[in-house]
């Protein structure tokens, strides 16, 4: 492990439990690691050795689909938009997924590696 990787592990070890740390985090900049691309490269090397892990947190939302007229406007029925139904009469839906958070955490192996140095 090189000096920069050791510093990255040290910084990650001080973050709150479950905090997903970005290579752009102010903790890296405060420690003099001002190049997020280089921090990212070193984190990938650390990940290859099982010392850090990258996580992505996604959120999925189910959206009910509405009937639309030729102009793309919702069709109303009794003052409310009319839902699209499939051939069996079930509500048609669409799932939309987006990333709400992502970043790096130190693993137990990474914490142990810090103790060994």
Backbone bond lengths (Angstrom), bond angles and torsions (degrees), N, CA, C in turn:
res aa  C-N    CA-C-N  psi(-1)  N-CA   C-N-CA  omega(-1)  CA-C   N-CA-C  phi
1 X - - - 1.449 - - 1.532 107.16 -
2 X 1.332 114.97 130.43 1.465 118.71 179.40 1.530 110.69 -85.50
3 X 1.325 116.43 173.70 1.461 121.59 -176.72 1.522 113.59 -61.19
4 X 1.312 116.24 -39.74 1.465 119.88 179.81 1.532 110.26 -66.22
5 X 1.311 116.60 -41.98 1.463 119.66 178.48 1.524 110.91 -64.02
6 X 1.326 116.89 -39.17 1.462 120.68 177.52 1.530 109.92 -61.57
7 X 1.333 116.48 -44.10 1.463 120.78 179.17 1.531 111.11 -63.21
8 X 1.335 116.39 -41.14 1.469 120.29 178.23 1.525 110.25 -61.74
9 X 1.324 117.11 -45.53 1.470 120.27 178.08 1.518 111.20 -61.52
10 X 1.324 115.80 -41.45 1.463 119.94 179.63 1.531 110.62 -61.33
11 X 1.316 116.47 -43.17 1.474 120.65 178.92 1.523 110.30 -65.01
12 X 1.321 117.30 -46.32 1.464 120.10 179.82 1.527 111.67 -62.19
13 X 1.330 116.61 -33.10 1.472 120.03 -178.49 1.521 112.46 -68.61
14 X 1.336 117.41 -18.84 1.467 120.63 -178.90 1.525 113.17 -94.75
15 X 1.319 116.62 -4.07 1.470 119.77 -178.54 1.528 110.80 -77.61
16 X 1.297 116.29 154.69 1.465 122.05 178.63 1.521 110.46 -59.65
17 X 1.323 115.40 148.78 1.468 121.99 177.99 1.531 110.01 -54.11
18 X 1.323 116.78 127.18 1.464 121.28 177.35 1.517 114.91 83.14
19 X 1.339 117.83 -4.21 1.465 119.92 178.66 1.518 109.30 -72.12
20 X 1.310 117.18 126.33 1.455 122.88 179.55 1.529 107.84 -93.60
21 X 1.306 116.06 110.81 1.458 122.85 -170.70 1.530 111.45 -91.69
22 X 1.302 115.91 130.09 1.459 122.96 177.78 1.529 109.85 -90.78
23 X 1.338 117.71 151.33 1.466 119.68 174.46 1.531 112.47 -62.66
24 X 1.334 116.85 -14.07 1.467 122.59 178.89 1.533 112.01 -90.83
25 X 1.331 117.75 0.06 1.465 121.89 -174.27 1.526 111.70 -58.10
26 X 1.308 115.02 143.10 1.462 120.66 -179.69 1.523 111.89 -61.98
27 X 1.326 117.63 -25.46 1.473 120.37 178.34 1.527 110.68 -61.84
28 X 1.324 117.47 -36.45 1.466 120.40 177.67 1.526 110.87 -71.39
29 X 1.326 116.05 -43.38 1.462 120.59 179.54 1.526 110.00 -62.13
30 X 1.336 117.51 -42.77 1.465 121.59 179.78 1.527 111.64 -62.49
31 X 1.325 116.73 -27.26 1.463 121.24 179.63 1.536 111.53 -89.80
32 X 1.344 116.81 3.59 1.455 121.02 178.13 1.514 114.82 92.16
33 X 1.330 117.33 4.93 1.463 121.45 177.84 1.529 108.37 -94.33
34 X 1.306 115.15 84.22 1.467 120.67 -171.34 1.524 114.38 -94.73
35 X 1.329 118.23 -2.33 1.462 121.62 179.79 1.529 108.84 -105.48
36 X 1.346 117.29 97.70 1.470 119.68 -176.40 1.525 113.23 -62.30
37 X 1.343 118.01 -27.85 1.465 119.96 178.30 1.529 110.41 -67.38
38 X 1.325 116.59 -40.35 1.456 120.55 178.36 1.537 110.47 -68.45
39 X 1.342 116.40 -40.52 1.468 120.52 176.63 1.527 109.34 -59.67
40 X 1.322 117.01 -43.90 1.459 121.98 179.15 1.530 110.86 -60.73
41 X 1.335 117.00 -45.28 1.468 120.76 178.99 1.530 110.85 -58.96
42 X 1.327 116.32 -44.08 1.465 120.34 -179.30 1.530 110.51 -67.24
43 X 1.321 117.20 -36.40 1.468 119.80 177.96 1.523 111.06 -65.41
44 X 1.312 116.98 -36.91 1.467 119.99 177.50 1.520 109.83 -63.61
45 X 1.337 116.69 -42.08 1.472 119.78 175.84 1.524 110.77 -61.90
46 X 1.328 117.02 -42.05 1.465 120.87 178.39 1.527 110.73 -63.87
47 X 1.334 116.25 -38.00 1.465 120.43 178.51 1.528 110.46 -64.24
48 X 1.333 116.58 -39.79 1.461 120.55 178.98 1.528 111.61 -59.75
49 X 1.331 116.68 -26.26 1.462 122.26 179.03 1.527 112.49 -97.45
50 X 1.345 116.92 5.79 1.459 121.07 177.08 1.517 114.89 75.49
51 X 1.339 117.08 17.62 1.461 120.51 -176.33 1.527 113.27 -91.47
52 X 1.315 116.78 -22.15 1.468 122.87 175.25 1.526 108.21 -138.83
53 X 1.327 114.82 162.87 1.469 120.45 175.89 1.516 109.00 -135.27
54 X 1.326 115.10 146.18 1.461 121.30 176.39 1.520 108.30 -101.98
55 X 1.320 116.09 132.34 1.462 121.20 179.46 1.523 110.40 -123.16
56 X 1.305 114.42 147.62 1.460 122.05 172.60 1.517 107.39 -126.02
57 X 1.326 115.76 128.26 1.459 121.54 177.31 1.526 106.96 -105.42
58 X 1.325 114.94 121.65 1.462 120.03 -179.58 1.524 109.86 -115.34
59 X 1.308 113.82 152.36 1.464 120.91 176.91 1.526 107.07 -123.65
60 X 1.325 115.18 132.02 1.461 120.16 178.91 1.523 109.12 -113.63
61 X 1.314 115.22 132.49 1.457 121.64 178.73 1.522 108.41 -119.04
62 X 1.329 116.44 132.56 1.462 121.35 176.57 1.524 107.89 -95.32
63 X 1.319 115.37 126.07 1.468 121.65 -177.11 1.525 108.63 -114.62
64 X 1.332 116.07 128.61 1.463 121.18 174.71 1.525 108.54 -76.09
65 X 1.317 116.40 135.23 1.462 121.02 -179.04 1.526 110.08 -91.76
66 X 1.325 115.75 143.03 1.461 122.53 -179.19 1.516 110.52 -110.81
67 X 1.326 114.61 150.72 1.466 120.19 172.15 1.526 107.74 -65.36
68 X 1.341 116.22 142.85 1.460 120.40 179.11 1.514 109.86 -127.19
69 X 1.333 115.55 148.01 1.463 120.00 177.01 1.534 109.25 -83.63
70 X 1.325 116.72 -174.98 1.462 121.39 -176.42 1.530 112.71 -64.67
71 X 1.324 117.28 -18.88 1.466 121.56 178.18 1.530 112.02 -92.40
72 X 1.334 116.06 -1.52 1.453 119.66 -179.37 1.516 114.06 86.59
73 X 1.313 116.50 7.50 1.462 121.42 179.82 1.528 109.91 -88.10
74 X 1.354 117.63 145.47 1.472 120.07 178.15 1.530 111.99 -59.34
75 X 1.327 116.00 137.49 1.460 122.01 176.59 1.525 107.23 -83.35
76 X 1.335 116.19 130.39 1.467 120.21 -179.76 1.515 110.98 -96.42
77 X 1.329 114.95 146.19 1.456 122.52 174.34 1.525 105.93 -137.97
78 X 1.350 116.16 115.32 1.462 121.95 -176.24 1.528 112.08 56.96
79 X 1.350 116.25 37.44 1.458 120.97 176.44 1.516 115.36 83.18
80 X 1.318 117.72 -0.80 1.470 121.18 179.25 1.518 109.22 -122.23
81 X 1.338 116.44 150.00 1.463 118.34 177.20 1.532 110.62 -60.49
82 X 1.323 116.10 142.82 1.462 121.53 -179.24 1.529 109.34 -90.38
83 X 1.331 116.09 125.21 1.461 121.40 -179.34 1.523 111.05 -73.25
84 X 1.335 117.01 148.57 1.461 122.37 172.41 1.521 108.33 -78.64
85 X 1.318 115.90 137.32 1.459 121.52 177.59 1.525 108.88 -121.95
86 X 1.337 115.74 147.61 1.463 119.21 176.31 1.526 109.03 -81.90
87 X 1.323 118.28 -175.98 1.464 123.39 -176.72 1.526 112.64 -62.17
88 X 1.344 116.69 -25.15 1.466 120.91 179.55 1.522 112.65 -92.31
89 X 1.341 116.82 2.17 1.455 120.62 179.15 1.528 113.75 86.59
90 X 1.319 116.62 9.72 1.462 119.92 178.37 1.521 110.83 -86.54
91 X 1.305 115.76 148.11 1.456 122.79 179.29 1.525 110.32 -62.35
92 X 1.338 116.36 129.87 1.465 120.47 175.16 1.525 108.28 -84.49
93 X 1.334 114.65 133.80 1.459 120.10 179.55 1.519 110.24 -132.03
94 X 1.303 113.92 166.97 1.459 121.35 177.03 1.524 106.62 -136.89
95 X 1.322 117.08 137.42 1.456 120.28 177.10 1.522 109.33 -101.74
96 X 1.324 115.05 134.15 1.457 121.97 177.64 1.526 107.11 -119.57
97 X 1.322 116.19 125.95 1.456 121.42 -178.90 1.520 109.27 -117.85
98 X 1.329 115.52 135.69 1.458 119.27 175.15 1.528 109.71 -141.49
99 X 1.317 115.34 155.63 1.461 121.90 -179.88 1.522 108.39 -79.17
100 X 1.340 116.15 127.68 1.461 120.31 177.63 1.525 112.08 -103.87
101 X 1.332 116.92 -20.27 1.458 120.61 177.28 1.525 108.46 -164.35
102 X 1.309 115.70 152.47 1.448 120.56 174.47 1.516 109.00 -159.91
103 X 1.307 116.19 152.39 1.450 119.39 178.62 1.509 111.84 164.83
104 X 1.322 114.63 -169.40 1.454 123.63 -171.54 1.519 111.19 -109.51
105 X 1.328 114.84 146.02 1.466 121.05 171.05 1.529 107.88 -132.93
106 X 1.318 115.61 156.52 1.453 120.63 176.08 1.530 108.31 -84.52
107 X 1.308 116.49 141.80 1.466 121.28 178.02 1.530 109.27 -90.06
108 X 1.306 115.61 171.02 1.465 120.07 175.40 1.524 110.13 -61.35
109 X 1.326 115.78 -38.40 1.470 120.43 177.29 1.533 109.98 -61.65
110 X 1.328 116.23 -38.48 1.467 120.48 177.59 1.523 111.93 -65.79
111 X 1.340 116.70 -41.47 1.469 120.34 177.05 1.524 110.57 -62.59
112 X 1.319 116.81 -41.25 1.467 121.07 178.72 1.533 110.97 -65.28
113 X 1.327 117.05 -37.01 1.467 120.84 179.37 1.519 110.42 -63.39
114 X 1.334 117.64 -34.77 1.465 121.24 177.90 1.520 110.88 -65.47
115 X 1.306 116.89 -37.00 1.474 121.77 -178.39 1.522 110.94 -69.28
116 X 1.324 117.16 -28.94 1.466 122.26 -176.00 1.515 112.89 -77.82
117 X 1.321 117.11 -19.33 1.468 120.24 -176.05 1.512 110.99 -85.93
